[in-house]
């Protein structure tokens, strides 16, 4: 089924996308896409090489901590 997946934290949208989700594999692929996009957003904010290295690991988890996943059937 086609769904709108939105990731929200503190009232701000971190990611929104439309995905075809039919099982655990396609749900996992959608979540992997969200991870990739959030990681890219964190990397874009980095102002030094050290911060950029952190975005590969901890800052993505920090960004996702407390976030809410919302799904809506389309």
Buried (B, 14 or more C-beta within 10 A) or exposed (E): EEBEBBBBBEEEEBBEEEBEBEEEEBBEEBBEBBBEBBBEBBBEEBEEEEEBEBBEEEBBEEBBEEBEEEEEEE
